Amino acid sequence: MKKLLTITLALCAVIVAMACGSNDPDVDGVTGATEQNGESGEGTAKGKMLLVYFSRAGENWQVGYVERGNTAIMADYIRELADVDVFEIVPEVAYPAAYNECISYVNDIEIPQNLRPAYKNDITNLADYETVFIGGPIWWARPPMIIRTFMEAHPELAAKTIIPFGTHGGSGVGSYTTLIKEYFPNATVLESLGIAGVSIRDASSKQTVENWLKKLGVDKQSTAINHVRTRTVDNGVSYSLNGMPSNNQRGLYIKNGKKYVSK
Ligand SMILES: Cc1cc2nc3c(=O)[nH]c(=O)nc-3n(C[C@H](O)[C@H](O)[C@H](O)COP(=O)(O)O)c2cc1C
């Protein structure tokens, strides 16, 4: 009992230290925090999209017992607002449902032994996707080891556009971006979004997810517009239906009075 209390206090210290030490102006404290990490490179995603996530139901930090984990709720928002296929990383051996048991297990066994927990039913068609969301919770200031299991099983991620996301108790999800860049230095990593688990069920969190997806150009409205384009033949410039010039000639366009569909 004393040991569990010590571990819980240590974890609180990790969370608070990470929250206070963040350079991100969007982090507004442990409760209700959202965090967006701007990344260099292209700002928008393209092609067919896959969402990969891990989440643990049961007792959790500041939310009590939940039937659906915090990151699973965030994944639900993304699934509703963007045109993604979904793969959930489900551990072969479930983590303890009790919060203190889980944090002890991760701190005493999984991290020190550098374990790679196995998961059920791996995805076999990753090659079909150009953009992959990868998300989960923060465990002891880093992504859970099972995220590493997934990355090591899929070296083809190196050629993808990757969008990190997740939920946390105050630490932010910058460590997802760091880990992804460590494994796949040549991948294009776009802006991540982290939301505090305690506020993920609030309507404002769904709005935050929607704003982020719009910024990335991957919400359903943006992708629909970007896939339907008109093309003027007079000056050789393409225009998408939102009025923005585009060099991308995919989608529907009109030329010499005829309609073309180009993929
Ligand atoms: C084992 C464990 C370790 C955790 N460590 C941290 C941490 O270091 N920093 C933090 O901000 N939150 C930490 N948390 C809180 C979770 O990141 C947060 O509750 C998250 O929303 C859980 O997501 P999930 O329900 O999808 O698993 C930890 C939670 C667990 C279970």
PDBQT file of the ligand as one rigid body, heavy atoms in Angstrom, charges set to zero:
ROOT
HETATM    1  C1  LIG A 301       0.619   3.287 -16.491  1.00  0.00    +0.000 C 
HETATM    2  C2  LIG A 301       0.232   4.723 -16.634  1.00  0.00    +0.000 A 
HETATM    3  C3  LIG A 301       1.203   5.714 -16.646  1.00  0.00    +0.000 A 
HETATM    4  C4  LIG A 301       0.841   7.044 -16.868  1.00  0.00    +0.000 A 
HETATM    5  N1  LIG A 301       1.826   7.992 -16.939  1.00  0.00    +0.000 NA
HETATM    6  C5  LIG A 301       1.511   9.267 -17.280  1.00  0.00    +0.000 A 
HETATM    7  C6  LIG A 301       2.530  10.258 -17.456  1.00  0.00    +0.000 A 
HETATM    8  O1  LIG A 301       3.716  10.010 -17.294  1.00  0.00    +0.000 OA
HETATM    9  N2  LIG A 301       2.145  11.494 -17.849  1.00  0.00    +0.000 N 
HETATM   10  C7  LIG A 301       0.830  11.828 -18.048  1.00  0.00    +0.000 A 
HETATM   11  O2  LIG A 301       0.554  12.945 -18.404  1.00  0.00    +0.000 OA
HETATM   12  N3  LIG A 301      -0.151  10.915 -17.860  1.00  0.00    +0.000 NA
HETATM   13  C8  LIG A 301       0.155   9.645 -17.495  1.00  0.00    +0.000 A 
HETATM   14  N4  LIG A 301      -0.836   8.713 -17.337  1.00  0.00    +0.000 N 
HETATM   15  C9  LIG A 301      -2.239   9.119 -17.579  1.00  0.00    +0.000 C 
HETATM   16  C10 LIG A 301      -2.698   8.721 -18.986  1.00  0.00    +0.000 C 
HETATM   17  O3  LIG A 301      -1.786   9.165 -19.958  1.00  0.00    +0.000 OA
HETATM   18  C11 LIG A 301      -4.068   9.338 -19.300  1.00  0.00    +0.000 C 
HETATM   19  O4  LIG A 301      -4.986   8.989 -18.324  1.00  0.00    +0.000 OA
HETATM   20  C12 LIG A 301      -4.552   8.905 -20.666  1.00  0.00    +0.000 C 
HETATM   21  O5  LIG A 301      -5.630   9.724 -21.040  1.00  0.00    +0.000 OA
HETATM   22  C13 LIG A 301      -5.001   7.454 -20.687  1.00  0.00    +0.000 C 
HETATM   23  O6  LIG A 301      -5.426   7.108 -21.981  1.00  0.00    +0.000 OA
HETATM   24  P1  LIG A 301      -6.207   5.756 -22.311  1.00  0.00    +0.000 P 
HETATM   25  O7  LIG A 301      -7.495   5.782 -21.510  1.00  0.00    +0.000 OA
HETATM   26  O8  LIG A 301      -6.456   5.838 -23.769  1.00  0.00    +0.000 OA
HETATM   27  O9  LIG A 301      -5.328   4.616 -21.951  1.00  0.00    +0.000 OA
HETATM   28  C14 LIG A 301      -0.524   7.389 -17.064  1.00  0.00    +0.000 A 
HETATM   29  C15 LIG A 301      -1.503   6.392 -16.987  1.00  0.00    +0.000 A 
HETATM   30  C16 LIG A 301      -1.135   5.072 -16.783  1.00  0.00    +0.000 A 
HETATM   31  C17 LIG A 301      -2.198   4.007 -16.728  1.00  0.00    +0.000 C 
ENDROOT
TORSDOF 0
